[in-house]
């Protein structure tokens, strides 16, 4: 991974291009083989998230938070490949204690002991649980992920996806939030008010969207009404639609 690859992925990018560039960043980070490089990009992602927060750019901020989490996880994966135990022992009154190769690698990368521990803990999170936490509408913080990495039992949200594809689960997670947000806004805004506030050029697209949503929500209600009961779920005889 090099600077140009990450810069193309996130920096100075219109929000419309962020999904594709985020995917490029994920690929570049997965191929990174240097703790020092990962640590550097974790700091840059943190700075980018701070900038986005100040600019009130929620989309860019979430993307930067996700990239930072992935860089720190990659740091942890690389650190776990390095021996954690110190070799030999100091001798003499003024001798300094020996440090493990892992500790030296983290120090050389500019990471504190706590940062290195967090990275290793995050690297221990099972891939599915990590993806769910990072790809949620409000991506998990580094502190929360580090706690998840030390938990003896994964929190309920991440225990069982009931056989679902993680990518489909993440997509559903995002879309469900949008549907719920739309419902909240709709409760506070009558259709008549929405139409009165529109300019005439917006009417065709609004009419098309309303017709599509009417059909889509009707299908959603049918799918929800056809869900199996808890007893049928436990029996395993019926699968979710």
N, C-alpha and C positions, 0 to 999 in steps of 0.2 A: 504494500500500500504506500502511496506517496501523496504529497500535499495536494497536487493537482487533482487527484482522484476524489479526495474528500471535498475540496473546494467546489468541484463540479457538482458534488452531491448536495451541498447545502448552502454555501455562502452566496449571498447576493442573488438568490433564486426566487422568482415569483412563486407564490404559493401554488399556482396551478401546476407547476413543474415539480413540486416537492415530492410527491409519491414516487415518481420514477427515479429521482435523484437520491431519495432515501434508500431505495432498493440497491442502487449502485454503491452507496456508502456501506450498506450491510455486507455486500459481497466483498468489498475492499477490506473491511475490518476482519471478516472471517479468514482472510488470507494473510493477515498481518503476522509476522513472526518475530517482532521485536517488542519487548516490554517497554523500552524507552519510547518507541514510536507511539504505542498505544497510550501510554501515560500522557504524552504530549497532546494527543488528540482528545483525550478526556478533558484536559484543561481547556482546550480551544472550544470544545462543545459546551462546557460549562459557561464560558464567556459568551458564546453565541446565545445560549438560553437566557442569560442575564440581559443581553441586549434586546432580545425579542420581548422579554417581560417588560422592560422599560418602554418599548415601542408599542406595547399592548397587542403584539402579534401572537395570538394563541396557537395558531397552526405551526409557525416556525418554532415557537418555544417548545411545543410538544415534540416536534421532530428532533430538536437539539437535545432534549432530555433523553429521548430514546437512543440517540446515537451515543451519548455519554454513557448510558447504562451498558450498551453493547461494547464500547471500548474498554470499560472497566471489567466487564465479564471476560473479555479476551485477554486483558492483563492477567486476570486470575488464572485463566486456563494455561497461559504461558508460565506463570509462576509455579503452578502445580507440577509442571514438568521438570522443575529444578529441585534438587535435593534440599529438604528443609532442615536437616540436622547438621550441626556444626561438626567439622572434622578436627580431631586433635584437641588439646587443652592448653591453655596458657601456662607458661612456667616463669618463675621469677617474680619478685615483689612488684615490679613496675610493668609487668606484661599486661597487654590489653586482651580482653576476652575475644575468642574467635567468634566470627559470625558465620552463619550458614551461607551457602551459595545463593539461596533464595533471597535472604535478607540483603545480601550485597547487591543482587540484581535489582531489587526494589529501590534500594538507596541510590544506586547509580541512575535509576530512572526518575529520581526526584520525588519518590513516594515516601510518605511517612510510614511508620510501623502500622498505624491504624488503617491507613489507606490500603496498604498491602493486605492486611487481614480482611478488610471488607471485600477486596477484589477476589481473594481466594474463596471467601464464603459465597459470593455471588456466583462464582464459577461452579459451585457445588449444586446449585438449584437445577432440578431436572428441566430439560429443554422446554417441555410443554408448559410447565408452570411459569418459567421465565418469559416465554412468548406471551402468555396470557397477561402477565403483570405489566410488561412493557408496552404491549399493543393496545391496552385498554384506553378509553377516551381520555382518562387522566393517568398518564403513565406513572408507574411506581417510582418513588425516589430511591436514591442510592442507599439511604439509611434503612428504608423499608425492605429493600431487596437483601441487604446484609442480614437483617433479622430473619428474613425468610430462609436464607442460606444456613442459618444456625438452628432453625426450628426442628424439633424432633418429629413434629407432625405438621404437615402442610395445612394452612388455614382452609376452612371449608370451601371457599370460592374456587380453590385450585385442586381439591381432592379428586373429583371425578367428573369428567366431561361426558360420561355415559356413552362412550364410544364415538363421540363426535370428532370430526376432522378439526384440528386446532385452527386452521385457517378459516374454516366456515364458522367456528365458534367466535373468533375475533371479529369477523365481518358482521355476524349477528349482533355481537356486543355493541359495535358502533352504530349499526342501523337501528337497533332497539332504542338507543339513547336519542337518536334523531326523531324517531316516531314519538317518543314520550315528550320530547321538547316541543314538537309541532302541536301535540295535544294541549300542552300547557299554554302555548301562545294562542291557539284556537279558542280555548275557553275564555280568554281575555279579550278576544277580538271577533266581532260578528262578521259574517261574510259581507254584509252590506257596507260595513265600515272599511273592510279591505278593498272593495270595489271602488268606493268613493275616493279613497286615497290614491288609486292608481291613475296614471296618465294613459291616454288611449292606446299608445304604442305597446303597452304591457298586456292589453286584454287578450290577444290571440294566444300568447304563451301561457298566460294564467289559465285560460279556458282549457287548453290542451293538458296542462298539468293537473287541473281539477278533475277532468274526465279520467285521466290515467289513475290518479289516486283513488277515485271512487271505485274503480274496478279492482285495484290492488288491495285496498282495505277490505273489500267484500271477500276476496280470496283469502286474506289473512284471517278474517273471522271464521271462515269455513275450516281452515287449517287448525285454528285454535279449538274449535268445537269438536274436531275429530281426534283430539289428543287422547292417548290411552289413559286409563285410570291408573292410580298407584298400584292397585292389585295386578293389573295387566303388565305394568312395568316390571314388577318384582318377578312375575312369571316368565318374563323374557319372550313371550309369544308374539308381542306386537312391538314394532320398531317405530321410533318417532318419524313423522313425515319429513 
